[in-house]
């Protein structure tokens, strides 16, 4: 499995509107990484480590550290000790692969509350100045479907899905 699905969540807006773009993109060379992409990757890695260990992230850059700490705080609000006592389960940088050809990816964060029959899916955006709207966000819908399918959930298990984007550096 390659790192990114040709029909993945991050490009879903494009390929769902133009299916032919999948074949076209496959003919292009892989673009080089950027400083911004690498910074975002480091932020995601630090956030995952903070969520899994409970140790706050440390960065040389204070702005990055505060943004990641805010994301971790928001995620932890959905997975408190009280939630855990009620049976909450979660996924951090959750890698999923479905039986649907080409549908796989990594969801930043999700929580399932069985007592409320609720699936919560959060996406972290580390970039600054670019607002990402959660309304009808195809990337989040893709992640929610991927989690739903790979966690063995059925329609009776989930009565509502809450989608959220955490983007502390947006403004």
N, CA, C and O of each residue as an XYZ file, in Angstrom:
684
protein
N       0.848     -1.171      0.000
C       0.000      0.000      0.000
C       0.890      1.228      0.000
O       1.805      1.335      0.816
N       0.628      2.153     -0.907
C       1.407      3.387     -0.953
C       0.980      4.302      0.182
O      -0.012      4.044      0.864
N       1.740      5.373      0.376
C       1.454      6.300      1.453
C       0.101      6.988      1.263
O      -0.665      7.132      2.215
N      -0.186      7.407      0.043
C      -1.438      8.122     -0.215
C      -2.276      7.367     -1.244
O      -1.776      6.934     -2.282
N      -3.531      7.223     -0.937
C      -4.463      6.577     -1.851
C      -4.722      7.506     -3.040
O      -4.874      8.712     -2.851
N      -4.775      6.971     -4.250
C      -5.110      7.819     -5.401
C      -6.533      8.367     -5.308
O      -6.867      9.365     -5.947
N      -7.355      7.712     -4.513
C      -8.713      8.203     -4.264
C      -8.867      8.427     -2.760
O      -9.815      7.951     -2.136
N      -7.922      9.155     -2.205
C      -7.881      9.376     -0.765
C      -8.694     10.564     -0.303
O      -9.244     11.328     -1.096
N      -8.749     10.687      0.998
C      -9.562     11.722      1.633
C      -9.094     13.132      1.290
O      -9.912     14.007      1.006
N      -7.779     13.357      1.314
C      -7.288     14.719      1.108
C      -7.534     15.228     -0.313
O      -7.565     16.438     -0.540
N      -7.707     14.315     -1.268
C      -7.980     14.736     -2.651
C      -9.417     14.446     -3.073
O      -9.753     14.550     -4.253
N     -10.258     14.085     -2.118
C     -11.618     13.677     -2.464
C     -12.420     14.782     -3.141
O     -13.206     14.513     -4.048
N     -12.227     16.007     -2.711
C     -12.954     17.119     -3.338
C     -12.667     17.142     -4.838
O     -13.570     17.362     -5.645
N     -11.410     16.915     -5.204
C     -11.035     16.923     -6.617
C     -11.581     15.712     -7.358
O     -12.293     15.863     -8.350
N     -11.252     14.499     -6.883
C     -11.618     13.314     -7.669
C     -13.102     13.008     -7.651
O     -13.606     12.377     -8.580
N     -13.825     13.441     -6.610
C     -15.270     13.198     -6.616
C     -15.977     14.107     -7.621
O     -17.045     13.766     -8.129
N     -15.379     15.262     -7.904
C     -15.935     16.169     -8.909
C     -15.411     15.868    -10.312
O     -16.065     16.173    -11.309
N     -14.217     15.262    -10.375
C     -13.611     14.960    -11.677
C     -12.894     13.615    -11.587
O     -11.680     13.587    -11.382
N     -13.615     12.496    -11.736
C     -12.997     11.174    -11.621
C     -11.809     10.966    -12.557
O     -10.887     10.227    -12.215
N     -11.811     11.595    -13.718
C     -10.704     11.459    -14.661
C      -9.394     12.020    -14.128
O      -8.321     11.685    -14.628
N      -9.482     12.876    -13.112
C      -8.263     13.466    -12.559
C      -7.370     12.419    -11.900
O      -6.160     12.622    -11.797
N      -7.943     11.304    -11.453
C      -7.143     10.252    -10.814
C      -6.115      9.711    -11.798
O      -4.937      9.581    -11.463
N      -6.556      9.399    -13.006
C      -5.636      8.888    -14.027
C      -4.621      9.958    -14.429
O      -3.446      9.651    -14.628
N      -5.056     11.185    -14.548
C      -4.153     12.267    -14.935
C      -3.074     12.483    -13.874
O      -1.893     12.579    -14.209
N      -3.456     12.559    -12.629
C      -2.506     12.784    -11.539
C      -1.481     11.654    -11.474
O      -0.319     11.887    -11.139
N      -1.904     10.437    -11.791
C      -0.990      9.290    -11.756
C       0.147      9.430    -12.768
O       1.190      8.797    -12.603
N      -0.031     10.237    -13.800
C       1.019     10.418    -14.811
C       2.024     11.494    -14.425
O       3.068     11.618    -15.066
N       1.730     12.266    -13.399
C       2.594     13.376    -13.007
C       3.642     12.930    -11.986
O       3.400     12.012    -11.203
N       4.801     13.582    -11.997
C       5.801     13.245    -10.976
C       5.317     13.692     -9.596
O       4.536     14.636     -9.474
N       5.788     13.004     -8.572
C       5.434     13.368     -7.204
C       6.057     14.730     -6.886
O       7.263     14.915     -7.047
N       5.241     15.672     -6.440
C       5.808     16.990     -6.142
C       6.733     16.915     -4.924
O       6.534     16.081     -4.040
N       7.731     17.776     -4.880
C       8.631     17.760     -3.720
C       7.900     18.253     -2.471
O       6.927     19.003     -2.557
N       8.378     17.827     -1.338
C       7.803     18.292     -0.078
C       8.159     19.766      0.109
O       9.084     20.284     -0.518
N       7.415     20.419      0.974
C       7.687     21.824      1.264
C       7.973     21.991      2.754
O       7.702     21.101      3.561
N       8.509     23.116      3.086
C       8.760     23.431      4.498
C       7.452     23.387      5.289
O       7.416     22.913      6.425
N       6.382     23.889      4.672
C       5.080     23.915      5.352
C       4.542     22.504      5.579
O       4.000     22.203      6.642
N       4.697     21.638      4.567
C       4.229     20.252      4.712
C       5.022     19.536      5.809
O       4.451     18.800      6.614
N       6.316     19.752      5.836
C       7.152     19.113      6.855
C       6.810     19.628      8.250
O       6.815     18.866      9.217
N       6.517     20.905      8.349
C       6.115     21.488      9.635
C       4.800     20.867     10.098
O       4.639     20.559     11.279
N       3.865     20.684      9.176
C       2.595     20.061      9.509
C       2.762     18.611      9.923
O       2.093     18.140     10.843
N       3.646     17.909      9.249
C       3.914     16.512      9.608
C       4.489     16.429     11.021
O       4.072     15.586     11.815
N       5.438     17.297     11.331
C       6.007     17.305     12.695
C       4.932     17.623     13.736
O       4.921     17.039     14.820
N       4.032     18.546     13.408
C       2.956     18.898     14.337
C       2.023     17.714     14.565
O       1.628     17.448     15.701
N       1.666     17.001     13.500
C       0.809     15.823     13.634
C       1.494     14.739     14.472
O       0.858     14.117     15.323
N       2.770     14.519     14.235
C       3.508     13.509     15.001
C       3.571     13.878     16.481
O       3.383     13.023     17.346
N       3.834     15.142     16.769
C       3.895     15.587     18.169
C       2.526     15.481     18.833
O       2.425     15.104     20.000
N       1.480     15.811     18.092
C       0.121     15.712     18.633
C      -0.215     14.264     18.956
O      -0.752     13.969     20.024
N       0.104     13.358     18.030
C      -0.173     11.937     18.270
C       0.590     11.445     19.497
O       0.038     10.727     20.332
N       1.844     11.828     19.601
C       2.629     11.408     20.765
C       2.035     11.972     22.055
O       1.947     11.270     23.063
N       1.630     13.235     22.018
C       1.008     13.842     23.192
C      -0.293     13.168     23.584
O      -0.569     12.986     24.770
N      -1.089     12.797     22.600
C      -2.353     12.113     22.881
C      -2.120     10.709     23.431
O      -2.840     10.263     24.325
N      -1.132     10.024     22.909
C      -0.887      8.642     23.331
C      -0.138      8.545     24.663
O      -0.343      7.593     25.417
N       0.725      9.518     24.960
C       1.537      9.440     26.184
C       1.049     10.349     27.299
O       1.367     10.129     28.468
N       0.277     11.372     26.942
C      -0.143     12.349     27.940
C       0.918     13.399     28.231
O       0.707     14.272     29.073
N       2.053     13.325     27.548
C       3.135     14.297     27.748
C       2.936     15.439     26.755
O       2.852     15.201     25.550
N       2.860     16.683     27.249
C       2.650     17.818     26.341
C       3.782     17.933     25.316
O       4.938     17.649     25.629
N       3.447     18.348     24.096
C       4.464     18.485     23.052
C       5.415     19.642     23.345
O       5.028     20.644     23.945
N       6.654     19.487     22.915
C       7.653     20.542     23.077
C       8.241     20.844     21.704
O       8.670     19.938     20.989
N       8.258     22.121     21.344
C       8.803     22.589     20.069
C       9.742     23.752     20.339
O       9.637     24.432     21.360
N      10.650     23.967     19.420
C      11.457     25.191     19.473
C      10.576     26.397     19.188
O      10.780     27.475     19.746
N       9.608     26.206     18.327
C       8.699     27.281     17.924
C       7.498     27.299     18.872
O       6.708     26.355     18.906
N       7.373     28.369     19.629
C       6.299     28.501     20.622
C       4.915     28.453     19.983
O       3.987     27.882     20.554
N       4.774     29.055     18.794
C       3.481     29.074     18.117
C       3.036     27.649     17.753
O       1.870     27.296     17.930
N       3.968     26.838     17.245
C       3.647     25.444     16.918
C       3.257     24.678     18.172
O       2.289     23.917     18.167
N       4.007     24.881     19.239
C       3.743     24.158     20.480
C       2.350     24.493     21.020
O       1.616     23.604     21.452
N       1.994     25.776     20.992
C       0.678     26.180     21.492
C      -0.453     25.628     20.612
O      -1.493     25.217     21.126
N      -0.251     25.619     19.299
C      -1.278     25.098     18.388
C      -1.496     23.607     18.618
O      -2.636     23.151     18.705
N      -0.416     22.853     18.715
C      -0.539     21.405     18.929
C      -1.156     21.127     20.295
O      -1.990     20.231     20.430
N      -0.751     21.889     21.304
C      -1.313     21.708     22.645
C      -2.823     21.964     22.643
O      -3.567     21.280     23.347
N      -3.272     22.934     21.865
C      -4.716     23.216     21.774
C      -5.445     22.053     21.110
O      -6.518     21.657     21.567
N      -4.887     21.510     20.054
C      -5.489     20.346     19.390
C      -5.586     19.167     20.358
O      -6.624     18.511     20.436
N      -4.521     18.901     21.084
C      -4.520     17.799     22.053
C      -5.584     18.040     23.119
O      -6.276     17.108     23.526
N      -5.718     19.282     23.572
C      -6.725     19.620     24.579
C      -8.133     19.332     24.055
O      -8.955     18.749     24.762
N      -8.404     19.737     22.823
C      -9.729     19.504     22.233
C     -10.000     18.006     22.121
O     -11.077     17.541     22.494
N      -9.035     17.256     21.613
C      -9.210     15.804     21.477
C      -9.478     15.151     22.826
O     -10.383     14.327     22.960
N      -8.688     15.524     23.816
C      -8.840     14.921     25.145
C     -10.182     15.252     25.787
O     -10.658     14.505     26.641
N     -10.794     16.358     25.390
C     -12.112     16.706     25.930
C     -13.172     15.680     25.514
O     -14.190     15.533     26.190
N     -12.938     14.982     24.417
C     -13.869     13.951     23.949
C     -13.518     12.560     24.472
O     -14.231     11.592     24.207
N     -12.404     12.467     25.223
C     -11.941     11.162     25.711
C     -11.411     11.304     27.142
O     -10.285     10.914     27.452
N     -12.241     11.862     27.978
C     -11.871     12.076     29.379
C     -11.934     10.757     30.146
O     -12.463      9.771     29.632
N     -11.403     10.727     31.362
C     -11.544      9.512     32.179
C     -13.009      9.090     32.353
O     -13.310      7.897     32.405
N     -13.916     10.065     32.443
C     -15.335      9.734     32.563
C     -15.844      9.047     31.300
O     -16.598      8.077     31.377
N     -15.432      9.551     30.136
C     -15.816      8.923     28.865
C     -15.269      7.500     28.780
O     -15.953      6.586     28.319
N     -14.041      7.327     29.227
C     -13.418      6.005     29.180
C     -14.160      5.014     30.082
O     -14.325      3.850     29.719
N     -14.605      5.473     31.252
C     -15.369      4.600     32.147
C     -16.674      4.140     31.501
O     -17.178      3.058     31.803
N     -17.214      4.971     30.612
C     -18.460      4.636     29.919
C     -18.225      3.797     28.663
O     -19.174      3.449     27.961
N     -16.968      3.474     28.382
C     -16.661      2.591     27.256
C     -16.186      3.269     25.992
O     -16.134      2.635     24.938
N     -15.835      4.555     26.069
C     -15.348      5.249     24.878
C     -14.091      4.579     24.332
O     -13.233      4.124     25.089
N     -14.002      4.528     23.026
C     -12.781      4.059     22.368
C     -12.352      5.142     21.380
O     -13.167      5.950     20.934
N     -11.058      5.146     21.044
C     -10.571      6.188     20.145
C      -9.477      5.664     19.236
O      -8.909      4.595     19.457
N      -9.202      6.439     18.219
C      -8.095      6.172     17.312
C      -7.298      7.441     17.119
O      -7.864      8.511     16.893
N      -5.983      7.326     17.209
C      -5.071      8.454     17.033
C      -4.211      8.145     15.812
O      -3.551      7.107     15.755
N      -4.222      9.062     14.824
C      -3.526      8.804     13.556
C      -3.871      7.388     13.104
O      -2.999      6.559     12.845
N      -5.167      7.149     13.020
C      -5.728      5.828     12.757
C      -5.666      5.470     11.279
O      -6.342      6.078     10.449
N      -4.861      4.494     10.972
C      -4.696      4.005      9.599
C      -5.784      2.977      9.312
O      -5.917      1.988     10.032
N      -6.559      3.215      8.260
C      -7.610      2.260      7.907
C      -7.482      1.856      6.446
O      -6.968      2.598      5.609
N      -7.967      0.660      6.178
C      -8.052      0.166      4.804
C      -9.364     -0.595      4.703
O      -9.636     -1.497      5.495
N     -10.159     -0.228      3.736
C     -11.462     -0.867      3.575
C     -11.378     -1.932      2.489
O     -10.353     -2.087      1.825
N     -12.456     -2.647      2.326
C     -12.533     -3.635      1.249
C     -12.830     -2.981     -0.098
O     -12.833     -3.657     -1.127
N     -13.077     -1.681     -0.098
C     -13.330     -0.950     -1.336
C     -11.979     -0.604     -1.953
O     -11.138      0.021     -1.306
N     -11.774     -1.005     -3.184
C     -10.488     -0.809     -3.844
C     -10.048      0.657     -3.804
O     -10.770      1.544     -4.259
N      -8.879      0.893     -3.265
C      -8.314      2.238     -3.237
C      -8.761      3.105     -2.082
O      -8.291      4.235     -1.953
N      -9.663      2.612     -1.229
C     -10.131      3.444     -0.120
C      -9.372      3.087      1.149
O      -9.674      2.109      1.833
N      -8.389      3.907      1.433
C      -7.649      3.777      2.678
C      -7.108      5.140      3.038
O      -7.118      6.060      2.220
N      -6.646      5.267      4.238
C      -6.115      6.551      4.662
C      -5.811      6.562      6.143
O      -5.798      5.524      6.805
N      -5.567      7.756      6.648
C      -5.266      7.942      8.062
C      -6.113      9.078      8.600
O      -5.991     10.222      8.163
N      -6.963      8.753      9.542
C      -7.791      9.743     10.222
C      -6.990     10.285     11.406
O      -6.416      9.516     12.177
N      -6.955     11.605     11.545
C      -6.171     12.199     12.634
C      -6.655     11.727     14.001
O      -5.851     11.339     14.848
N      -7.974     11.761     14.216
C      -8.495     11.434     15.543
C      -9.969     11.085     15.443
O     -10.730     11.755     14.745
N     -10.362     10.045     16.137
C     -11.786      9.720     16.237
C     -12.073      9.130     17.614
O     -11.196      8.562     18.265
N     -13.311      9.281     18.032
C     -13.794      8.728     19.294
C     -15.178      8.148     19.036
O     -15.985      8.728     18.310
N     -15.437      6.998     19.642
C     -16.772      6.407     19.584
C     -17.307      6.332     21.000
O     -16.670      5.775     21.894
N     -18.489      6.903     21.190
C     -19.189      6.856     22.477
C     -20.348      5.867     22.347
O     -21.399      6.229     21.819
N     -20.184      4.634     22.814
C     -21.254      3.640     22.640
C     -22.547      4.003     23.377
O     -23.633      3.701     22.882
N     -22.457      4.632     24.527
C     -23.657      4.988     25.289
C     -24.499      6.036     24.565
O     -25.716      6.085     24.747
N     -23.869      6.865     23.755
C     -24.589      7.896     23.003
C     -24.756      7.500     21.536
O     -25.389      8.215     20.759
N     -24.185      6.360     21.169
C     -24.194      5.891     19.784
C     -23.685      6.986     18.839
O     -24.279      7.270     17.800
N     -22.551      7.592     19.247
C     -22.007      8.722     18.508
C     -20.560      8.452     18.101
O     -19.749      7.989     18.904
N     -20.255      8.748     16.848
C     -18.901      8.704     16.326
C     -18.458     10.148     16.111
O     -19.154     10.932     15.465
N     -17.313     10.484     16.650
C     -16.761     11.836     16.530
C     -15.454     11.725     15.754
O     -14.581     10.938     16.117
N     -15.318     12.500     14.699
C     -14.114     12.478     13.874
C     -13.570     13.903     13.799
O     -14.269     14.830     13.389
N     -12.301     14.057     14.205
C     -11.653     15.365     14.189
C     -10.461     15.347     13.241
O      -9.736     14.355     13.156
N     -10.271     16.438     12.540
C      -9.125     16.587     11.651
C      -8.333     17.808     12.108
O      -8.905     18.861     12.393
N      -7.016     17.655     12.174
C      -6.140     18.746     12.600
C      -5.541     19.429     11.388
O      -4.947     18.779     10.527
N      -5.698     20.723     11.324
C      -5.102     21.546     10.272
C      -4.106     22.488     10.945
O      -4.491     23.370     11.712
N      -2.830     22.292     10.648
C      -1.783     23.081     11.301
C      -1.476     24.377     10.556
O      -0.882     25.294     11.124
N      -1.878     24.459      9.286
C      -1.567     25.647      8.489
C      -2.216     26.905      9.038
O      -3.202     26.850      9.772
N      -1.644     28.033      8.667
C      -2.186     29.295      9.154
C      -2.816     30.102      8.026
O      -2.375     30.050      6.878
N      -3.848     30.841      8.377
C      -4.461     31.761      7.449
C      -5.442     31.168      6.454
O      -6.059     31.918      5.697
N      -5.609     29.855      6.423
C      -6.497     29.218      5.441
C      -7.606     28.488      6.195
O      -7.383     27.397      6.720
N      -8.780     29.070      6.252
C      -9.911     28.463      6.942
C     -10.414     27.266      6.150
O     -10.618     27.358      4.940
N     -10.614     26.144      6.831
C     -11.175     24.946      6.214
C     -12.543     24.722      6.847
O     -12.650     24.510      8.054
N     -13.571     24.771      6.037
C     -14.943     24.646      6.520
C     -15.288     23.182      6.786
O     -14.937     22.297      6.006
N     -15.968     22.946      7.878
C     -16.380     21.589      8.228
C     -17.685     21.195      7.525
O     -17.973     20.007      7.380
N     -18.457     22.163      7.097
C     -19.750     21.891      6.468
C     -19.534     21.179      5.132
O     -18.823     21.672      4.257
N     -20.163     20.008      4.994
C     -20.063     19.184      3.799
C     -18.611     18.898      3.407
O     -18.292     18.789      2.223
N     -17.740     18.777      4.400
C     -16.320     18.528      4.159
C     -16.128     17.067      3.745
O     -16.283     16.157      4.559
N     -15.796     16.859      2.496
C     -15.698     15.499      1.951
C     -14.554     14.707      2.584
O     -14.659     13.491      2.745
N     -13.487     15.373      2.937
C     -12.373     14.683      3.585
C     -12.824     14.075      4.913
O     -12.510     12.919      5.197
N     -13.547     14.826      5.718
C     -14.029     14.310      6.997
C     -15.077     13.214      6.805
O     -15.101     12.243      7.561
N     -15.930     13.357      5.815
C     -16.915     12.313      5.540
C     -16.218     11.008      5.144
O     -16.646      9.925      5.544
N     -15.164     11.112      4.370
C     -14.364      9.946      3.967
C     -13.760      9.281      5.196
O     -13.824      8.059      5.336
N     -13.167     10.083      6.096
C     -12.593      9.528      7.319
C     -13.662      8.847      8.167
O     -13.437      7.757      8.693
N     -14.812      9.480      8.300
C     -15.890      8.894      9.104
C     -16.315      7.544      8.522
O     -16.517      6.584      9.265
N     -16.449      7.469      7.209
C     -16.821      6.208      6.573
C     -15.731      5.155      6.780
O     -16.036      3.998      7.068
N     -14.466      5.548      6.636
C     -13.360      4.615      6.841
C     -13.322      4.058      8.249
O     -13.123      2.858      8.440
N     -13.511      4.917      9.237
C     -13.543      4.466     10.635
C     -14.746      3.554     10.862
O     -14.618      2.480     11.449
N     -15.907      3.989     10.394
C     -17.136      3.210     10.555
C     -16.953      1.798     10.005
O     -17.308      0.817     10.659
N     -16.401      1.705      8.806
C     -16.263      0.402      8.150
C     -15.219     -0.488      8.819
O     -15.422     -1.699      8.918
N     -14.129      0.074      9.271
C     -13.031     -0.754      9.791
C     -13.147     -1.038     11.285
O     -12.427     -1.887     11.809
N     -14.028     -0.350     11.963
C     -14.241     -0.633     13.385
C     -15.361     -1.648     13.602
O     -15.706     -1.966     14.740
N     -15.922     -2.151     12.518
C     -16.975     -3.156     12.637
C     -18.288     -2.586     13.125
O     -19.133     -3.318     13.639
N     -18.467     -1.288     12.969
C     -19.714     -0.665     13.396
C     -20.806     -0.953     12.378
O     -20.534     -1.113     11.189
N     -22.030     -1.017     12.851
C     -23.190     -1.182     11.984
C     -24.140     -0.027     12.252
O     -23.958      0.729     13.206
N     -25.149      0.103     11.409
C     -26.060      1.244     11.501
C     -26.670      1.393     12.895
O     -26.858      2.515     13.365
N     -26.982      0.279     13.562
C     -27.578      0.373     14.895
C     -26.582      0.875     15.949
O     -26.994      1.308     17.025
N     -25.286      0.823     15.654
C     -24.262      1.281     16.599
C     -24.097      2.794     16.600
O     -23.703      3.373     17.612
N     -24.391      3.434     15.484
C     -24.120      4.864     15.336
C     -25.399      5.584     14.934
O     -25.933      5.367     13.846
N     -25.876      6.435     15.817
C     -27.071      7.236     15.531
C     -26.697      8.646     15.075
O     -27.492      9.325     14.426
N     -25.466      9.089     15.423
C     -25.025     10.405     14.967
C     -23.512     10.403     14.771
O     -22.774      9.664     15.423
N     -23.091     11.244     13.865
C     -21.672     11.436     13.593
C     -21.389     12.927     13.717
O     -22.050     13.757     13.093
N     -20.407     13.244     14.526
C     -20.001     14.637     14.719
C     -18.637     14.814     14.064
O     -17.692     14.084     14.365
N     -18.548     15.780     13.176
C     -17.307     16.063     12.473
C     -16.758     17.397     12.949
O     -17.511     18.343     13.184
N     -15.436     17.467     13.089
C     -14.833     18.716     13.535
C     -13.457     18.920     12.927
O     -12.729     17.970     12.640
N     -13.127     20.179     12.742
C     -11.797     20.546     12.287
C     -11.204     21.442     13.361
O     -11.823     22.418     13.783
N     -10.006     21.103     13.795
C      -9.292     21.911     14.784
C      -8.173     22.605     14.016
O      -7.275     21.953     13.484
N      -8.237     23.920     13.965
C      -7.253     24.691     13.214
C      -6.869     25.948     13.998
O      -7.284     27.053     13.648
N      -6.075     25.774     15.057
C      -5.768     26.892     15.950
C      -4.968     28.022     15.310
O      -5.003     29.145     15.813
N      -4.258     27.766     14.234
C      -3.435     28.807     13.613
C      -4.132     29.459     12.422
O      -3.492     30.162     11.640
N      -5.415     29.236     12.278
C      -6.155     29.714     11.113
C      -6.144     31.236     10.977
O      -5.920     31.769      9.890
N      -6.378     31.899     12.045
C      -6.519     33.363     11.978
C      -5.244     34.064     12.350
O      -5.192     35.293     12.346
